């Protein structure tokens, strides 16, 4: 896979995530859930724009700092989405989605033979890990602490 192909793929994944979170926001009846999904839409749109403006030199210069995995999502069971979804269950859906995206980018990075594409996917995996971490902190502070 060439760098431009990998970039196009990543942009498509960001657009897919936006569409998923938009649908969840539209269906949800809880205002806190709607707000959370809108924030996720905005974040994914920001990533799409970042990727569209990205060039090979920026990827080569990207930091490679590891993101702490709280592993809260490892112990959560995802429930089907419906319009009356609770804030807790919406967070679980988002955590699981970010984890799947991180795993996908890590696999693509490992399988890539092009060092620039490998770096792009590693960088994207870390971005998804940041999202997951943020959502897990939210879950820890606003769900686990209440139970």
C-alpha positions, 0 to 999 in steps of 0.5 A, spaced: 500 500 500 502 506 498 502 512 502 496 516 498 492 509 498 493 509 506 491 516 507 485 515 503 483 509 507 484 513 513 480 518 511 474 514 509 474 510 516 474 517 519 468 519 515 465 512 517 466 514 524 462 521 523 456 517 520 456 512 525 456 517 531 451 522 527 446 516 527 447 515 534 446 522 536 440 522 531 437 516 534 438 517 542 433 521 546 438 522 552 441 529 551 447 527 555 448 522 550 446 526 544 452 531 546 457 526 547 456 523 540 456 530 537 463 531 541 465 525 537 462 527 531 466 533 531 473 530 533 472 525 527 471 531 523 477 534 525 481 528 524 478 527 517 481 535 516 487 533 519 488 527 514 486 531 508 492 536 510 497 531 512 503 530 508 509 525 508 513 530 512 508 531 517 507 524 518 515 522 519 515 528 524 509 525 528 511 524 536 510 517 538 508 517 545 505 511 548 498 512 550 496 509 557 490 504 556 486 504 562 483 497 560 476 499 562 473 497 555 476 490 556 471 489 562 465 492 558 459 489 554 457 492 549 449 493 548 445 494 542 444 501 540 437 504 541 433 510 542 433 510 549 440 508 550 443 510 557 449 515 557 453 509 560 451 504 554 453 510 549 460 510 552 461 503 552 459 503 544 464 509 543 469 506 547 469 499 543 469 503 537 475 506 538 478 500 541 476 496 534 479 502 530 486 502 534 486 495 533 485 495 525 490 501 525 495 497 529 494 491 524 495 495 518 501 498 521 504 491 522 503 488 516 505 494 512 512 494 508 512 501 506 515 505 512 511 511 511 505 507 511 507 504 517 508 510 521 501 513 518 498 507 521 502 507 528 500 515 528 493 513 527 492 508 532 495 512 537 490 517 536 484 512 537 488 510 543 487 517 545 480 517 544 479 511 548 483 513 554 479 520 554 472 516 554 475 511 559 476 516 563 469 519 562 466 512 564 471 512 570 469 518 573 462 519 571 459 512 571 464 507 575 464 513 581 457 513 581 456 505 582 
